[in-house]
Amino acid sequence: MKNFTLRKTYHPYISPFDPCPPVREKTYYTPAQLYLGYQPQNLEQFSPKEALKAGTLWKVFYDPYYGPNEKRRGPYE
Amino acid sequence: MSNKQLPQEFYTMMEELQTLDFVLVELTLYLDTHPDDYNAITQFNEFSHARRILKNQFEEKFGPLQQFGNSYSDYPWNWNDPPWPWQI
């Protein structure tokens, strides 16, 4: 399925006595290794220079943190 | 004291060394859990070879990187010359 994303959402309980405007949907990011389990061989790699910047050798594990309202610039939406 | 200035080449070679080291660290950790991944092992050996060559080139120009026999020494004994790693 093409629109796979590491970003997951959950809906907290909104109390009628909640003083602040409710945040109905909250998002969180899950690490790639949850979906990978035992790392398969010959995964696609970054070039050495990119790997140094990205912090990992394999593209699939590249997952920089962006705030909820920050635009994600990484390969994963 | 000596305000020794290092050429730009020092920094480019140091970054290249750092890049190769990072790949070697990643591959080492990967190979610990994947001992029979042939391609990764060949890649590891290629990078290890490249790192050895770069280290020799670096040390010819800028002096020893490591001690206790891991690097040749110039004359006079200069492994403790600045810059130290945190001074670079």
Backbone of each chain as nested JSON, in Angstrom:
{
  "chains": [
    {"id": "A", "residues": [
      {"number": 1, "name": "MET", "atoms": {"N": [0.891, -1.172, 0.0], "CA": [0.0, 0.0, 0.0], "C": [0.929, 1.223, 0.0]}},
      {"number": 2, "name": "LYS", "atoms": {"N": [0.679, 2.128, -0.945], "CA": [1.643, 3.198, -1.199], "C": [1.643, 4.198, -0.048]}},
      {"number": 3, "name": "ASN", "atoms": {"N": [0.435, 4.518, 0.535], "CA": [0.492, 5.652, 1.453], "C": [0.829, 5.193, 2.87]}},
      {"number": 4, "name": "PHE", "atoms": {"N": [1.817, 4.244, 2.939], "CA": [2.286, 3.847, 4.267], "C": [3.013, 5.022, 4.904]}},
      {"number": 5, "name": "THR", "atoms": {"N": [2.786, 5.233, 6.207], "CA": [3.523, 6.31, 6.877], "C": [3.871, 5.871, 8.275]}},
      {"number": 6, "name": "LEU", "atoms": {"N": [4.954, 6.431, 8.803], "CA": [5.367, 6.102, 10.16], "C": [4.52, 6.88, 11.169]}},
      {"number": 7, "name": "ARG", "atoms": {"N": [3.732, 7.812, 10.668], "CA": [2.998, 8.695, 11.58], "C": [1.694, 8.034, 11.966]}},
      {"number": 8, "name": "LYS", "atoms": {"N": [1.432, 7.92, 13.27], "CA": [0.182, 7.3, 13.725], "C": [-0.585, 8.335, 14.543]}},
      {"number": 9, "name": "THR", "atoms": {"N": [-1.882, 8.125, 14.668], "CA": [-2.674, 9.115, 15.409], "C": [-3.484, 8.417, 16.489]}},
      {"number": 10, "name": "TYR", "atoms": {"N": [-3.835, 9.16, 17.495], "CA": [-4.776, 8.639, 18.49], "C": [-5.66, 9.794, 18.949]}},
      {"number": 11, "name": "HIS", "atoms": {"N": [-6.823, 9.441, 19.486], "CA": [-7.8, 10.473, 19.851], "C": [-8.004, 10.447, 21.361]}},
      {"number": 12, "name": "PRO", "atoms": {"N": [-7.428, 11.422, 22.084], "CA": [-7.595, 11.414, 23.541], "C": [-9.033, 11.696, 23.951]}},
      {"number": 13, "name": "TYR", "atoms": {"N": [-9.366, 11.322, 25.178], "CA": [-10.707, 11.583, 25.707], "C": [-10.794, 13.079, 26.01]}},
      {"number": 14, "name": "ILE", "atoms": {"N": [-11.88, 13.731, 25.554], "CA": [-12.065, 15.167, 25.8], "C": [-13.103, 15.305, 26.918]}},
      {"number": 15, "name": "SER", "atoms": {"N": [-12.66, 15.873, 28.068], "CA": [-13.597, 15.984, 29.212], "C": [-14.462, 17.232, 29.063]}},
      {"number": 16, "name": "PRO", "atoms": {"N": [-15.71, 17.159, 29.465], "CA": [-16.545, 18.384, 29.379], "C": [-15.99, 19.508, 30.242]}},
      {"number": 17, "name": "PHE", "atoms": {"N": [-15.171, 19.149, 31.248], "CA": [-14.634, 20.211, 32.112], "C": [-13.255, 20.673, 31.646]}},
      {"number": 18, "name": "ASP", "atoms": {"N": [-12.876, 20.273, 30.457], "CA": [-11.55, 20.623, 29.966], "C": [-11.501, 22.134, 29.714]}},
      {"number": 19, "name": "PRO", "atoms": {"N": [-10.66, 22.912, 30.443], "CA": [-10.671, 24.386, 30.303], "C": [-10.124, 24.844, 28.965]}},
      {"number": 20, "name": "CYS", "atoms": {"N": [-9.174, 24.073, 28.396], "CA": [-8.527, 24.59, 27.176], "C": [-9.233, 23.996, 25.962]}},
      {"number": 21, "name": "PRO", "atoms": {"N": [-9.068, 24.641, 24.813], "CA": [-9.673, 24.067, 23.588], "C": [-9.105, 22.677, 23.361]}},
      {"number": 22, "name": "PRO", "atoms": {"N": [-9.964, 21.681, 23.141], "CA": [-9.484, 20.296, 23.075], "C": [-8.655, 20.022, 21.834]}},
      {"number": 23, "name": "VAL", "atoms": {"N": [-7.63, 19.148, 22.027], "CA": [-6.859, 18.678, 20.865], "C": [-7.428, 17.306, 20.564]}},
      {"number": 24, "name": "ARG", "atoms": {"N": [-8.179, 17.177, 19.499], "CA": [-8.934, 15.937, 19.281], "C": [-8.043, 14.835, 18.758]}},
      {"number": 25, "name": "GLU", "atoms": {"N": [-7.098, 15.208, 17.904], "CA": [-6.268, 14.155, 17.321], "C": [-4.816, 14.463, 17.606]}},
      {"number": 26, "name": "LYS", "atoms": {"N": [-4.116, 13.508, 18.205], "CA": [-2.687, 13.714, 18.455], "C": [-1.905, 12.705, 17.636]}},
      {"number": 27, "name": "THR", "atoms": {"N": [-0.717, 13.13, 17.156], "CA": [0.054, 12.213, 16.294], "C": [1.362, 11.819, 16.971]}},
      {"number": 28, "name": "TYR", "atoms": {"N": [1.877, 10.658, 16.583], "CA": [3.201, 10.24, 17.063], "C": [3.859, 9.438, 15.947]}},
      {"number": 29, "name": "TYR", "atoms": {"N": [5.207, 9.39, 16.005], "CA": [5.934, 8.692, 14.936], "C": [6.481, 7.389, 15.472]}},
      {"number": 30, "name": "THR", "atoms": {"N": [6.376, 6.35, 14.663], "CA": [6.878, 5.043, 15.107], "C": [8.182, 4.744, 14.377]}},
      {"number": 31, "name": "PRO", "atoms": {"N": [9.147, 4.172, 15.076], "CA": [10.427, 3.872, 14.417], "C": [10.281, 2.794, 13.361]}},
      {"number": 32, "name": "ALA", "atoms": {"N": [11.141, 2.87, 12.341], "CA": [11.006, 1.967, 11.194], "C": [11.256, 0.522, 11.599]}},
      {"number": 33, "name": "GLN", "atoms": {"N": [12.069, 0.316, 12.672], "CA": [12.419, -1.088, 12.926], "C": [11.242, -1.898, 13.436]}},
      {"number": 34, "name": "LEU", "atoms": {"N": [10.154, -1.2, 13.829], "CA": [8.964, -1.965, 14.242], "C": [8.435, -2.773, 13.068]}},
      {"number": 35, "name": "TYR", "atoms": {"N": [8.543, -2.193, 11.888], "CA": [7.939, -2.832, 10.725], "C": [8.916, -3.767, 10.044]}},
      {"number": 36, "name": "LEU", "atoms": {"N": [10.209, -3.657, 10.456], "CA": [11.233, -4.392, 9.736], "C": [11.589, -5.665, 10.471]}},
      {"number": 37, "name": "GLY", "atoms": {"N": [11.581, -5.566, 11.809], "CA": [12.002, -6.755, 12.568], "C": [13.432, -7.071, 12.231]}},
      {"number": 38, "name": "TYR", "atoms": {"N": [13.718, -8.319, 11.83], "CA": [15.09, -8.707, 11.504], "C": [15.463, -8.034, 10.196]}},
      {"number": 39, "name": "GLN", "atoms": {"N": [16.529, -7.225, 10.24], "CA": [16.854, -6.398, 9.076], "C": [17.206, -7.275, 7.884]}},
      {"number": 40, "name": "PRO", "atoms": {"N": [16.536, -7.118, 6.74], "CA": [16.867, -7.947, 5.577], "C": [18.196, -7.513, 4.981]}},
      {"number": 41, "name": "GLN", "atoms": {"N": [18.761, -8.345, 4.109], "CA": [20.059, -8.009, 3.531], "C": [19.881, -7.042, 2.366]}},
      {"number": 42, "name": "ASN", "atoms": {"N": [21.0, -6.406, 2.0], "CA": [21.075, -5.56, 0.796], "C": [19.97, -4.511, 0.768]}},
      {"number": 43, "name": "LEU", "atoms": {"N": [19.785, -3.83, 1.91], "CA": [18.846, -2.716, 1.884], "C": [19.514, -1.533, 1.187]}},
      {"number": 44, "name": "GLU", "atoms": {"N": [18.707, -0.659, 0.64], "CA": [19.268, 0.505, -0.052], "C": [20.01, 1.377, 0.958]}},
      {"number": 45, "name": "GLN", "atoms": {"N": [21.184, 1.901, 0.529], "CA": [22.019, 2.663, 1.463], "C": [22.184, 4.101, 1.005]}},
      {"number": 46, "name": "PHE", "atoms": {"N": [22.536, 4.97, 1.96], "CA": [22.946, 6.337, 1.605], "C": [24.387, 6.285, 1.115]}},
      {"number": 47, "name": "SER", "atoms": {"N": [24.824, 7.348, 0.422], "CA": [26.269, 7.437, 0.108], "C": [26.958, 7.773, 1.416]}},
      {"number": 48, "name": "PRO", "atoms": {"N": [28.282, 7.451, 1.544], "CA": [28.964, 7.699, 2.825], "C": [28.752, 9.12, 3.355]}},
      {"number": 49, "name": "LYS", "atoms": {"N": [28.844, 10.107, 2.46], "CA": [28.704, 11.497, 2.952], "C": [27.304, 11.717, 3.494]}},
      {"number": 50, "name": "GLU", "atoms": {"N": [26.302, 11.265, 2.714], "CA": [24.905, 11.436, 3.181], "C": [24.707, 10.674, 4.476]}},
      {"number": 51, "name": "ALA", "atoms": {"N": [25.316, 9.475, 4.561], "CA": [25.092, 8.634, 5.748], "C": [25.587, 9.368, 6.981]}},
      {"number": 52, "name": "LEU", "atoms": {"N": [26.739, 10.07, 6.819], "CA": [27.268, 10.803, 7.97], "C": [26.286, 11.877, 8.406]}},
      {"number": 53, "name": "LYS", "atoms": {"N": [25.661, 12.544, 7.439], "CA": [24.71, 13.613, 7.791], "C": [23.422, 12.997, 8.331]}},
      {"number": 54, "name": "ALA", "atoms": {"N": [22.977, 11.918, 7.681], "CA": [21.67, 11.367, 8.068], "C": [21.766, 10.654, 9.412]}},
      {"number": 55, "name": "GLY", "atoms": {"N": [22.928, 10.08, 9.711], "CA": [23.05, 9.401, 11.0], "C": [22.741, 7.93, 10.909]}},
      {"number": 56, "name": "THR", "atoms": {"N": [22.456, 7.472, 9.668], "CA": [22.293, 6.03, 9.509], "C": [22.727, 5.668, 8.1]}},
      {"number": 57, "name": "LEU", "atoms": {"N": [23.115, 4.408, 7.922], "CA": [23.628, 3.987, 6.621], "C": [22.476, 3.587, 5.706]}},
      {"number": 58, "name": "TRP", "atoms": {"N": [21.36, 3.119, 6.283], "CA": [20.27, 2.588, 5.474], "C": [19.137, 3.582, 5.402]}},
      {"number": 59, "name": "LYS", "atoms": {"N": [18.66, 3.805, 4.188], "CA": [17.647, 4.847, 3.974], "C": [16.387, 4.558, 4.782]}},
      {"number": 60, "name": "VAL", "atoms": {"N": [16.1, 3.291, 4.975], "CA": [14.815, 2.945, 5.597], "C": [14.764, 3.404, 7.048]}},
      {"number": 61, "name": "PHE", "atoms": {"N": [15.925, 3.583, 7.683], "CA": [15.923, 3.963, 9.101], "C": [16.038, 5.472, 9.296]}},
      {"number": 62, "name": "TYR", "atoms": {"N": [16.09, 6.226, 8.201], "CA": [16.265, 7.677, 8.333], "C": [14.934, 8.276, 8.777]}},
      {"number": 63, "name": "ASP", "atoms": {"N": [14.874, 8.825, 9.998], "CA": [13.582, 9.266, 10.53], "C": [13.791, 10.464, 11.45]}},
      {"number": 64, "name": "PRO", "atoms": {"N": [14.113, 11.66, 10.905], "CA": [14.341, 12.814, 11.78], "C": [13.037, 13.269, 12.411]}},
      {"number": 65, "name": "TYR", "atoms": {"N": [13.115, 13.847, 13.609], "CA": [11.893, 14.267, 14.309], "C": [11.478, 15.667, 13.838]}},
      {"number": 66, "name": "TYR", "atoms": {"N": [10.205, 15.82, 13.529], "CA": [9.682, 17.157, 13.229], "C": [8.488, 17.38, 14.151]}},
      {"number": 67, "name": "GLY", "atoms": {"N": [8.299, 18.631, 14.58], "CA": [7.186, 18.912, 15.478], "C": [5.864, 18.688, 14.759]}},
      {"number": 68, "name": "PRO", "atoms": {"N": [4.754, 18.653, 15.508], "CA": [3.457, 18.388, 14.877], "C": [3.122, 19.394, 13.791]}},
      {"number": 69, "name": "ASN", "atoms": {"N": [3.54, 20.675, 13.985], "CA": [3.174, 21.639, 12.949], "C": [4.354, 21.987, 12.064]}},
      {"number": 70, "name": "GLU", "atoms": {"N": [5.42, 21.213, 12.167], "CA": [6.577, 21.45, 11.303], "C": [6.398, 20.618, 10.05]}},
      {"number": 71, "name": "LYS", "atoms": {"N": [6.827, 21.156, 8.918], "CA": [6.668, 20.36, 7.696], "C": [7.779, 19.319, 7.649]}},
      {"number": 72, "name": "ARG", "atoms": {"N": [7.393, 18.069, 7.371], "CA": [8.415, 17.026, 7.351], "C": [9.193, 17.113, 6.061]}},
      {"number": 73, "name": "ARG", "atoms": {"N": [10.493, 17.182, 6.151], "CA": [11.28, 17.273, 4.919], "C": [11.87, 15.931, 4.566]}},
      {"number": 74, "name": "GLY", "atoms": {"N": [11.677, 14.945, 5.427], "CA": [12.301, 13.652, 5.178], "C": [11.567, 12.89, 4.092]}},
      {"number": 75, "name": "PRO", "atoms": {"N": [12.084, 11.698, 3.715], "CA": [11.428, 10.927, 2.659], "C": [10.047, 10.43, 3.072]}},
      {"number": 76, "name": "TYR", "atoms": {"N": [9.812, 10.317, 4.412], "CA": [8.494, 9.791, 4.818], "C": [7.565, 10.941, 5.143]}},
      {"number": 77, "name": "GLU", "atoms": {"N": [6.367, 10.873, 4.681], "CA": [5.426, 11.967, 4.977], "C": [5.144, 11.97, 6.488]}}
    ]},
    {"id": "B", "residues": [
      {"number": 1, "name": "MET", "atoms": {"N": [53.185, 31.899, 21.686], "CA": [53.339, 30.504, 21.296], "C": [53.066, 30.425, 19.8]}},
      {"number": 2, "name": "SER", "atoms": {"N": [53.131, 29.272, 19.239], "CA": [53.014, 29.146, 17.779], "C": [51.534, 29.217, 17.409]}},
      {"number": 3, "name": "ASN", "atoms": {"N": [51.159, 30.26, 16.592], "CA": [49.761, 30.211, 16.165], "C": [49.718, 29.424, 14.869]}},
      {"number": 4, "name": "LYS", "atoms": {"N": [49.785, 28.12, 15.03], "CA": [49.889, 27.19, 13.907], "C": [48.544, 27.146, 13.201]}},
      {"number": 5, "name": "GLN", "atoms": {"N": [48.55, 27.348, 11.885], "CA": [47.308, 27.285, 11.122], "C": [47.343, 26.036, 10.259]}},
      {"number": 6, "name": "LEU", "atoms": {"N": [46.278, 25.274, 10.281], "CA": [46.272, 24.053, 9.478], "C": [45.62, 24.321, 8.14]}},
      {"number": 7, "name": "PRO", "atoms": {"N": [46.129, 23.717, 7.062], "CA": [45.521, 23.956, 5.74], "C": [44.124, 23.355, 5.659]}},
      {"number": 8, "name": "GLN", "atoms": {"N": [43.362, 23.836, 4.691], "CA": [41.998, 23.349, 4.502], "C": [42.015, 21.837, 4.261]}},
      {"number": 9, "name": "GLU", "atoms": {"N": [43.068, 21.378, 3.643], "CA": [43.144, 19.948, 3.3], "C": [43.034, 19.088, 4.553]}},
      {"number": 10, "name": "PHE", "atoms": {"N": [43.586, 19.624, 5.672], "CA": [43.508, 18.867, 6.937], "C": [42.055, 18.57, 7.271]}},
      {"number": 11, "name": "TYR", "atoms": {"N": [41.209, 19.59, 7.103], "CA": [39.805, 19.423, 7.501], "C": [39.054, 18.539, 6.526]}},
      {"number": 12, "name": "THR", "atoms": {"N": [39.365, 18.667, 5.241], "CA": [38.647, 17.812, 4.285], "C": [39.036, 16.35, 4.504]}},
      {"number": 13, "name": "MET", "atoms": {"N": [40.34, 16.109, 4.731], "CA": [40.76, 14.716, 4.949], "C": [40.187, 14.186, 6.254]}},
      {"number": 14, "name": "MET", "atoms": {"N": [40.107, 15.045, 7.289], "CA": [39.555, 14.599, 8.571], "C": [38.088, 14.244, 8.407]}},
      {"number": 15, "name": "GLU", "atoms": {"N": [37.372, 15.039, 7.601], "CA": [35.942, 14.737, 7.427], "C": [35.782, 13.442, 6.628]}},
      {"number": 16, "name": "GLU", "atoms": {"N": [36.647, 13.261, 5.65], "CA": [36.605, 12.021, 4.859], "C": [36.852, 10.819, 5.772]}},
      {"number": 17, "name": "LEU", "atoms": {"N": [37.832, 10.992, 6.682], "CA": [38.135, 9.903, 7.62], "C": [36.921, 9.629, 8.495]}},
      {"number": 18, "name": "GLN", "atoms": {"N": [36.274, 10.707, 8.924], "CA": [35.096, 10.559, 9.796], "C": [33.981, 9.841, 9.035]}},
      {"number": 19, "name": "THR", "atoms": {"N": [33.829, 10.177, 7.757], "CA": [32.781, 9.544, 6.939], "C": [33.039, 8.048, 6.834]}},
      {"number": 20, "name": "LEU", "atoms": {"N": [34.284, 7.685, 6.521], "CA": [34.618, 6.262, 6.388], "C": [34.429, 5.558, 7.725]}},
      {"number": 21, "name": "ASP", "atoms": {"N": [34.834, 6.216, 8.817], "CA": [34.686, 5.591, 10.13], "C": [33.225, 5.335, 10.444]}},
      {"number": 22, "name": "PHE", "atoms": {"N": [32.358, 6.302, 10.076], "CA": [30.937, 6.12, 10.399], "C": [30.384, 4.91, 9.656]}},
      {"number": 23, "name": "VAL", "atoms": {"N": [30.726, 4.788, 8.396], "CA": [30.229, 3.639, 7.618], "C": [30.75, 2.35, 8.237]}},
      {"number": 24, "name": "LEU", "atoms": {"N": [32.015, 2.372, 8.677], "CA": [32.595, 1.153, 9.264], "C": [31.894, 0.793, 10.565]}},
      {"number": 25, "name": "VAL", "atoms": {"N": [31.554, 1.81, 11.361], "CA": [30.848, 1.53, 12.616], "C": [29.486, 0.919, 12.312]}},
      {"number": 26, "name": "GLU", "atoms": {"N": [28.753, 1.526, 11.367], "CA": [27.427, 1.018, 11.017], "C": [27.52, -0.42, 10.534]}},
      {"number": 27, "name": "LEU", "atoms": {"N": [28.495, -0.69, 9.669], "CA": [28.61, -2.042, 9.111], "C": [29.018, -3.03, 10.189]}},
      {"number": 28, "name": "THR", "atoms": {"N": [29.873, -2.577, 11.126], "CA": [30.276, -3.491, 12.198], "C": [29.061, -3.907, 13.011]}},
      {"number": 29, "name": "LEU", "atoms": {"N": [28.238, -2.911, 13.403], "CA": [27.049, -3.229, 14.196], "C": [26.106, -4.127, 13.398]}},
      {"number": 30, "name": "TYR", "atoms": {"N": [25.978, -3.852, 12.093], "CA": [25.074, -4.659, 11.271], "C": [25.589, -6.085, 11.178]}},
      {"number": 31, "name": "LEU", "atoms": {"N": [26.913, -6.216, 10.971], "CA": [27.481, -7.554, 10.767], "C": [27.494, -8.37, 12.041]}},
      {"number": 32, "name": "ASP", "atoms": {"N": [27.442, -7.672, 13.209], "CA": [27.355, -8.451, 14.457], "C": [26.116, -9.321, 14.46]}},
      {"number": 33, "name": "THR", "atoms": {"N": [25.048, -8.823, 13.827], "CA": [23.804, -9.611, 13.846], "C": [23.57, -10.313, 12.517]}},
      {"number": 34, "name": "HIS", "atoms": {"N": [24.409, -10.034, 11.517], "CA": [24.223, -10.678, 10.211], "C": [25.559, -11.238, 9.757]}},
      {"number": 35, "name": "PRO", "atoms": {"N": [26.075, -12.274, 10.453], "CA": [27.444, -12.717, 10.14], "C": [27.606, -13.272, 8.741]}},
      {"number": 36, "name": "ASP", "atoms": {"N": [26.516, -13.663, 8.094], "CA": [26.73, -14.319, 6.794], "C": [26.265, -13.443, 5.63]}},
      {"number": 37, "name": "ASP", "atoms": {"N": [26.267, -12.118, 5.839], "CA": [25.859, -11.242, 4.735], "C": [27.099, -10.938, 3.903]}},
      {"number": 38, "name": "TYR", "atoms": {"N": [27.257, -11.632, 2.785], "CA": [28.5, -11.571, 2.008], "C": [28.745, -10.16, 1.472]}},
      {"number": 39, "name": "ASN", "atoms": {"N": [27.693, -9.527, 0.93], "CA": [27.901, -8.197, 0.326], "C": [28.351, -7.182, 1.376]}},
      {"number": 40, "name": "ALA", "atoms": {"N": [27.736, -7.29, 2.568], "CA": [28.114, -6.331, 3.612], "C": [29.569, -6.532, 4.022]}},
      {"number": 41, "name": "ILE", "atoms": {"N": [30.001, -7.792, 4.026], "CA": [31.39, -8.051, 4.43], "C": [32.351, -7.506, 3.39]}},
      {"number": 42, "name": "THR", "atoms": {"N": [32.01, -7.686, 2.096], "CA": [32.912, -7.133, 1.076], "C": [32.927, -5.613, 1.186]}},
      {"number": 43, "name": "GLN", "atoms": {"N": [31.753, -5.023, 1.415], "CA": [31.722, -3.554, 1.55], "C": [32.567, -3.126, 2.744]}},
      {"number": 44, "name": "PHE", "atoms": {"N": [32.457, -3.894, 3.841], "CA": [33.231, -3.567, 5.034], "C": [34.722, -3.604, 4.74]}},
      {"number": 45, "name": "ASN", "atoms": {"N": [35.154, -4.636, 4.022], "CA": [36.583, -4.744, 3.729], "C": [37.04, -3.635, 2.793]}},
      {"number": 46, "name": "GLU", "atoms": {"N": [36.169, -3.257, 1.833], "CA": [36.55, -2.157, 0.936], "C": [36.77, -0.876, 1.736]}},
      {"number": 47, "name": "PHE", "atoms": {"N": [35.803, -0.598, 2.624], "CA": [35.928, 0.657, 3.389], "C": [37.101, 0.59, 4.355]}},
      {"number": 48, "name": "SER", "atoms": {"N": [37.349, -0.612, 4.901], "CA": [38.47, -0.732, 5.821], "C": [39.779, -0.468, 5.076]}},
      {"number": 49, "name": "HIS", "atoms": {"N": [39.875, -0.986, 3.86], "CA": [41.069, -0.77, 3.044], "C": [41.215, 0.713, 2.727]}},
      {"number": 50, "name": "ALA", "atoms": {"N": [40.093, 1.335, 2.314], "CA": [40.161, 2.762, 1.954], "C": [40.578, 3.58, 3.168]}},
      {"number": 51, "name": "ARG", "atoms": {"N": [40.073, 3.169, 4.334], "CA": [40.4, 3.93, 5.546], "C": [41.881, 3.819, 5.862]}},
      {"number": 52, "name": "ARG", "atoms": {"N": [42.426, 2.629, 5.654], "CA": [43.858, 2.44, 5.947], "C": [44.699, 3.363, 5.061]}},
      {"number": 53, "name": "ILE", "atoms": {"N": [44.335, 3.425, 3.77], "CA": [45.108, 4.261, 2.837], "C": [45.01, 5.72, 3.254]}},
      {"number": 54, "name": "LEU", "atoms": {"N": [43.765, 6.146, 3.544], "CA": [43.572, 7.555, 3.91], "C": [44.341, 7.886, 5.183]}},
      {"number": 55, "name": "LYS", "atoms": {"N": [44.361, 6.899, 6.122], "CA": [45.075, 7.159, 7.375], "C": [46.561, 7.382, 7.095]}},
      {"number": 56, "name": "ASN", "atoms": {"N": [47.121, 6.556, 6.208], "CA": [48.557, 6.716, 5.915], "C": [48.819, 8.076, 5.284]}},
      {"number": 57, "name": "GLN", "atoms": {"N": [47.941, 8.417, 4.319], "CA": [48.149, 9.713, 3.667], "C": [48.087, 10.836, 4.691]}},
      {"number": 58, "name": "PHE", "atoms": {"N": [47.088, 10.748, 5.579], "CA": [46.881, 11.808, 6.576], "C": [48.093, 11.923, 7.48]}},
      {"number": 59, "name": "GLU", "atoms": {"N": [48.608, 10.762, 7.901], "CA": [49.696, 10.802, 8.875], "C": [50.997, 11.282, 8.25]}},
      {"number": 60, "name": "GLU", "atoms": {"N": [51.152, 11.046, 6.948], "CA": [52.374, 11.574, 6.303], "C": [52.396, 13.094, 6.374]}},
      {"number": 61, "name": "LYS", "atoms": {"N": [51.177, 13.662, 6.255], "CA": [51.133, 15.135, 6.209], "C": [51.031, 15.751, 7.589]}},
      {"number": 62, "name": "PHE", "atoms": {"N": [50.196, 15.145, 8.457], "CA": [49.833, 15.883, 9.671], "C": [50.234, 15.171, 10.95]}},
      {"number": 63, "name": "GLY", "atoms": {"N": [51.058, 14.117, 10.849], "CA": [51.502, 13.519, 12.084], "C": [50.581, 12.405, 12.555]}},
      {"number": 64, "name": "PRO", "atoms": {"N": [50.99, 11.73, 13.642], "CA": [50.266, 10.528, 14.051], "C": [48.854, 10.828, 14.548]}},
      {"number": 65, "name": "LEU", "atoms": {"N": [47.967, 9.882, 14.284], "CA": [46.583, 10.002, 14.762], "C": [46.403, 9.222, 16.056]}},
      {"number": 66, "name": "GLN", "atoms": {"N": [47.097, 8.086, 16.165], "CA": [46.912, 7.251, 17.355], "C": [48.27, 6.998, 17.985]}},
      {"number": 67, "name": "GLN", "atoms": {"N": [48.248, 6.252, 19.085], "CA": [49.496, 6.08, 19.831], "C": [49.71, 4.585, 20.076]}},
      {"number": 68, "name": "PHE", "atoms": {"N": [50.728, 4.283, 20.852], "CA": [51.065, 2.923, 21.236], "C": [51.257, 2.023, 20.033]}},
      {"number": 69, "name": "GLY", "atoms": {"N": [51.893, 2.605, 18.978], "CA": [52.248, 1.755, 17.848], "C": [51.193, 1.733, 16.761]}},
      {"number": 70, "name": "ASN", "atoms": {"N": [50.037, 2.352, 17.011], "CA": [49.044, 2.36, 15.948], "C": [49.399, 3.35, 14.857]}},
      {"number": 71, "name": "SER", "atoms": {"N": [50.304, 4.291, 15.165], "CA": [50.748, 5.242, 14.142], "C": [52.259, 5.369, 14.223]}},
      {"number": 72, "name": "TYR", "atoms": {"N": [52.851, 5.601, 13.032], "CA": [54.288, 5.871, 13.055], "C": [54.521, 7.237, 13.671]}},
      {"number": 73, "name": "SER", "atoms": {"N": [55.753, 7.451, 14.184], "CA": [56.02, 8.762, 14.764], "C": [57.008, 9.526, 13.895]}},
      {"number": 74, "name": "ASP", "atoms": {"N": [56.823, 10.861, 13.894], "CA": [57.809, 11.705, 13.209], "C": [58.964, 11.942, 14.163]}},
      {"number": 75, "name": "TYR", "atoms": {"N": [59.926, 12.667, 13.641], "CA": [61.031, 13.092, 14.499], "C": [60.936, 14.597, 14.638]}},
      {"number": 76, "name": "PRO", "atoms": {"N": [60.986, 15.256, 15.786], "CA": [60.994, 14.601, 17.102], "C": [59.625, 14.036, 17.458]}},
      {"number": 77, "name": "TRP", "atoms": {"N": [59.536, 13.4, 18.577], "CA": [58.327, 12.76, 19.139], "C": [57.221, 13.793, 19.24]}},
      {"number": 78, "name": "ASN", "atoms": {"N": [56.141, 13.628, 18.442], "CA": [55.222, 14.779, 18.379], "C": [53.76, 14.389, 18.489]}},
      {"number": 79, "name": "TRP", "atoms": {"N": [53.488, 13.225, 19.093], "CA": [52.075, 12.853, 19.126], "C": [51.279, 13.825, 19.996]}},
      {"number": 80, "name": "ASN", "atoms": {"N": [51.954, 14.559, 20.913], "CA": [51.155, 15.426, 21.774], "C": [51.114, 16.868, 21.277]}},
      {"number": 81, "name": "ASP", "atoms": {"N": [51.478, 17.086, 19.967], "CA": [51.377, 18.448, 19.428], "C": [49.92, 18.828, 19.245]}},
      {"number": 82, "name": "PRO", "atoms": {"N": [49.602, 20.127, 19.441], "CA": [48.215, 20.528, 19.097], "C": [48.031, 20.379, 17.601]}},
      {"number": 83, "name": "PRO", "atoms": {"N": [46.804, 20.405, 17.038], "CA": [45.545, 20.454, 17.768], "C": [45.146, 19.073, 18.287]}},
      {"number": 84, "name": "TRP", "atoms": {"N": [44.618, 19.109, 19.505], "CA": [44.021, 17.893, 20.017], "C": [42.616, 17.761, 19.427]}},
      {"number": 85, "name": "PRO", "atoms": {"N": [41.979, 16.559, 19.555], "CA": [40.702, 16.356, 18.855], "C": [39.651, 17.409, 19.168]}},
      {"number": 86, "name": "TRP", "atoms": {"N": [39.631, 17.898, 20.427], "CA": [38.585, 18.864, 20.743], "C": [38.967, 20.267, 20.278]}},
      {"number": 87, "name": "GLN", "atoms": {"N": [40.289, 20.4, 19.86], "CA": [40.702, 21.743, 19.433], "C": [40.509, 21.929, 17.934]}},
      {"number": 88, "name": "ILE", "atoms": {"N": [40.288, 20.853, 17.226], "CA": [40.232, 20.97, 15.763], "C": [39.166, 21.976, 15.383]}}
    ]}
  ]
}
